[in-house]
Amino acid sequence: MGSPMVVDLLLIALAITLDPLPLMAFVLVVASGRGVRTGLAFIAGWMACFVAVIALVLTLTGGQPPAPRSPPSTANLAAKLLIGVSLIGYGLHRHRHRRPGHDRTSKATPDDAAVSPSRGKSSSFLATRMDRGSLWPAAALAVLLQPWGLVAAGAVTVVEADTSHGTTWVELIAFCIVATAGLLAVELYVVLKPASARRRLLSLRTWMADHAHQAIVLGSIAIGLWLTGKSVYELAS
């Protein structure tokens, strides 16, 4: 039987892998001249974030979950509740402040569509370095585009991990793989069908640009509601 955290981790990992903004950026990465190599560097940087966060959490907890109803357990539930409410607020904020024609503008400027305006200068610098054949900017871009709100939700969930059970390690590895599944699928497609993959992926990116706003809003609110509801229930029980 899986641990209590497995459902939470799976839902968070699915939300991460389906986040359209990193996927849109990754399509541009693999569509570049050295797409396969830079794509692997991007994936390495992406997964390194999960490994680093999980390692940090397990180091702090010693690989043992806090005792039920203890101060650390209550604090962790409060943190999960705060993250859930923040995700709901973020989704509602994006929904209420959507600018008319924003998606079309994003399509017209593909290099800016995958990142927020505050990240524009950084992403432009990294894109320039990638065009020159450098691999480290792809890994740095993966870190920059990581949905850190969802990663934080994963971190407070990993606090519940009991590493004395082998299944826990399987669940943590599965979380990393599922959270990277979208990027892995794109990379594999480029490797297997390089002739047609770039053209079709760029077309897919255009479709994602049209639906990115809705996906982010729905994903943020859905995960936020799940975390909030579960945290309130556990705090009240």
C-alpha positions, 0 to 999 in steps of 0.5 A: 500500500502506498504512503499517505503522501502518494496521491498528493505527490502524483497530483502535484507532479501532473500539474508540474508536467502539464504546466504550459509555460515550461513546455512552450520554452522547451519546444523552442529549446529542442527546435534550436540547432543543437536541440537534442543536446540542449534539451537534455541539458534543460531536462537535467536542470529541471530534474536537479531542482526536484532532487535538490528540494527532496534531498534538502527536505529529507535532510531536515526531517531525517527521513522520518515524518513528524508525529501526528498532532505535534508542533512540526506536523501542525506547522507543516499542515499550516504551510501546506494550507498557505501554499494551497490558498496562495495557488488559489489566489494566484489562479484567481488573480490571473483570471481576473487580470487577463489582458485582452489579446495577451495570448495572441501577443505571446504568439507573435513574440515566441521567445517571450511567451514562455516567461514572465516579463520580469524574466525577459532579460534573463531568458534573452541572455540565456537564449543567446548563449544557447544559440552559440552552442552552450549547454549550461544556459539550457539548464539555467533556463529550466531552473528559471522556468520551474513552477516553484509554487507547485514545487513548494507544495511538493516539498511540504508533502515530502515532509511526510516521507518515511524513508525506512520504507522502500516504497517511499523511495519509489514514490519519490522517484516516480514524482520526479519522473512524472513531473518531467514526463512532458519534457521527456516525451518531447525530447524522445519525439525529437530523437525518434523523428527529427525531420518532422518533430520540430515543425509539429512541435512549433505548431503544438506550441502555437496551440499551447499559447492559445490555451496557456492562460486557461490551463494555468488558472485551472491547474493552480485553482485545482491543486490549491483547492485540493491542498487547502481542503486536505490541510483544513480537514487534517488540522480539524481532525 
